[in-house]
Amino acid sequence: MSSTVQNNTGTEYHNKRAADSECPLLLGGHRLMNEKIYKTMASSGAGSLALGIVVLVTGLVTGILMIVNGARLLKRKSEILI
């Protein structure tokens, strides 16, 4: 059920209560849409965290391999002919 209400500044707005809403997505006074958004944000955050960990580990492994290969090159620089 919708009603028109005036606030202190005199402007009108429509007041619609959740219990009177015609929306079928009500669950105990809370909308299912908010729950869907929460679940989507939670899974998105978990995916971002997992991707960040993978990128971090990949960067560390790549850096270590570069240091090891650089040390090998320096060790054998007298044997390298260009």
C-alpha positions, 0 to 999 in steps of 0.5 A: 500500500502506497501513501503520499507523505510530506516531509519538513521541507514540504516536498512530497514523497511516496512511502512504501513499507516492506510489508505492504510491498508488492515485491515477491522477494520478501523473506522475514522483512528482508529482501532476497536481493540483498542476500544475493548481492551479499553472496555475490560480493563475498564470492567476488572477494574470495576470488580476488583474494585467491587470484592475488595469492596466485599472483604473489606466489608466481612473482616470488617464484619468478624472482627467485629463479631470476636470481638463481640464473643470474648467479649461475651466469656470474659464476660461469662468466669466464667460460662464456664466449661471445 
